[in-house]
Amino acid sequence: MKNDETKACSSSCGKIKGITCDVKSCEYNDGENECLAGHISVGPTDASCSDETVCVTFRPKTEG
């Protein structure tokens, strides 16, 4: 999603209440630290601390 498209749909494209995202390079970050993915997946299942987890939903922003 282009940055202007992200902002245009930030209130209706699946913003997840209570989820913040500091990853500015993620396609789903709305530029205001909110996630627009609609849902997230975090893993792996055998993680024993937060440092061992990763947002599987992450997608790098595309240029253009």
ChimeraX commands (.cxc) that place a marker at each C-alpha (Angstrom):
marker #1 position 0.00,0.00,0.00 radius 0.5
marker #1 position 1.36,3.42,-0.83 radius 0.5
marker #1 position 1.73,5.88,2.05 radius 0.5
marker #1 position -1.13,8.11,0.80 radius 0.5
marker #1 position -3.37,5.03,0.37 radius 0.5
marker #1 position -2.50,3.92,3.89 radius 0.5
marker #1 position -3.55,7.27,5.32 radius 0.5
marker #1 position -6.73,7.33,3.23 radius 0.5
marker #1 position -7.96,4.06,4.67 radius 0.5
marker #1 position -6.49,4.30,8.16 radius 0.5
marker #1 position -9.91,4.40,9.79 radius 0.5
marker #1 position -11.51,1.60,7.79 radius 0.5
marker #1 position -8.89,-0.89,6.54 radius 0.5
marker #1 position -8.60,-3.09,9.59 radius 0.5
marker #1 position -6.88,-0.98,12.24 radius 0.5
marker #1 position -6.36,-3.22,15.24 radius 0.5
marker #1 position -7.39,-1.45,18.43 radius 0.5
marker #1 position -4.77,-1.80,21.14 radius 0.5
marker #1 position -1.98,-2.95,18.81 radius 0.5
marker #1 position 0.89,-0.55,18.27 radius 0.5
marker #1 position 3.61,-0.98,15.67 radius 0.5
marker #1 position 6.93,0.87,15.74 radius 0.5
marker #1 position 8.16,-0.73,12.50 radius 0.5
marker #1 position 8.03,2.17,10.04 radius 0.5
marker #1 position 9.18,-0.10,7.19 radius 0.5
marker #1 position 6.09,-2.35,7.51 radius 0.5
marker #1 position 3.39,-2.13,4.85 radius 0.5
marker #1 position 0.71,-2.20,7.55 radius 0.5
marker #1 position 2.07,0.64,9.72 radius 0.5
marker #1 position -0.18,3.66,9.19 radius 0.5
marker #1 position 2.60,6.15,9.99 radius 0.5
marker #1 position 1.07,6.80,13.41 radius 0.5
marker #1 position 2.25,3.52,14.98 radius 0.5
marker #1 position -1.02,1.70,14.39 radius 0.5
marker #1 position -1.39,-1.59,12.53 radius 0.5
marker #1 position -3.74,-1.78,9.54 radius 0.5
marker #1 position -3.26,-5.49,8.84 radius 0.5
marker #1 position -6.69,-6.50,10.12 radius 0.5
marker #1 position -5.09,-9.35,12.08 radius 0.5
marker #1 position -1.58,-10.30,13.14 radius 0.5
marker #1 position 0.29,-13.53,13.65 radius 0.5
marker #1 position 3.12,-13.72,16.17 radius 0.5
marker #1 position 5.45,-16.66,16.55 radius 0.5
marker #1 position 7.22,-18.98,16.81 radius 0.5
marker #1 position 5.24,-21.30,19.06 radius 0.5
marker #1 position 8.33,-22.36,21.02 radius 0.5
marker #1 position 9.38,-18.82,22.07 radius 0.5
marker #1 position 10.25,-18.49,25.75 radius 0.5
marker #1 position 10.66,-14.69,25.92 radius 0.5
marker #1 position 9.64,-11.62,23.92 radius 0.5
marker #1 position 13.08,-11.37,22.29 radius 0.5
marker #1 position 12.38,-14.70,20.58 radius 0.5
marker #1 position 9.10,-13.59,18.99 radius 0.5
marker #1 position 8.43,-12.05,15.60 radius 0.5
marker #1 position 5.42,-10.53,13.86 radius 0.5
marker #1 position 4.87,-13.01,11.05 radius 0.5
marker #1 position 2.40,-10.59,9.43 radius 0.5
marker #1 position 5.20,-8.08,8.65 radius 0.5
marker #1 position 5.49,-7.09,4.99 radius 0.5
marker #1 position 8.08,-4.59,3.78 radius 0.5
marker #1 position 6.70,-1.37,2.32 radius 0.5
marker #1 position 6.86,-1.21,-1.44 radius 0.5
marker #1 position 8.12,1.81,-3.30 radius 0.5
marker #1 position 5.88,3.57,-5.70 radius 0.5
marker link #1:1,2 radius 0.2
marker link #1:2,3 radius 0.2
marker link #1:3,4 radius 0.2
marker link #1:4,5 radius 0.2
marker link #1:5,6 radius 0.2
marker link #1:6,7 radius 0.2
marker link #1:7,8 radius 0.2
marker link #1:8,9 radius 0.2
marker link #1:9,10 radius 0.2
marker link #1:10,11 radius 0.2
marker link #1:11,12 radius 0.2
marker link #1:12,13 radius 0.2
marker link #1:13,14 radius 0.2
marker link #1:14,15 radius 0.2
marker link #1:15,16 radius 0.2
marker link #1:16,17 radius 0.2
marker link #1:17,18 radius 0.2
marker link #1:18,19 radius 0.2
marker link #1:19,20 radius 0.2
marker link #1:20,21 radius 0.2
marker link #1:21,22 radius 0.2
marker link #1:22,23 radius 0.2
marker link #1:23,24 radius 0.2
marker link #1:24,25 radius 0.2
marker link #1:25,26 radius 0.2
marker link #1:26,27 radius 0.2
marker link #1:27,28 radius 0.2
marker link #1:28,29 radius 0.2
marker link #1:29,30 radius 0.2
marker link #1:30,31 radius 0.2
marker link #1:31,32 radius 0.2
marker link #1:32,33 radius 0.2
marker link #1:33,34 radius 0.2
marker link #1:34,35 radius 0.2
marker link #1:35,36 radius 0.2
marker link #1:36,37 radius 0.2
marker link #1:37,38 radius 0.2
marker link #1:38,39 radius 0.2
marker link #1:39,40 radius 0.2
marker link #1:40,41 radius 0.2
marker link #1:41,42 radius 0.2
marker link #1:42,43 radius 0.2
marker link #1:43,44 radius 0.2
marker link #1:44,45 radius 0.2
marker link #1:45,46 radius 0.2
marker link #1:46,47 radius 0.2
marker link #1:47,48 radius 0.2
marker link #1:48,49 radius 0.2
marker link #1:49,50 radius 0.2
marker link #1:50,51 radius 0.2
marker link #1:51,52 radius 0.2
marker link #1:52,53 radius 0.2
marker link #1:53,54 radius 0.2
marker link #1:54,55 radius 0.2
marker link #1:55,56 radius 0.2
marker link #1:56,57 radius 0.2
marker link #1:57,58 radius 0.2
marker link #1:58,59 radius 0.2
marker link #1:59,60 radius 0.2
marker link #1:60,61 radius 0.2
marker link #1:61,62 radius 0.2
marker link #1:62,63 radius 0.2
marker link #1:63,64 radius 0.2
view
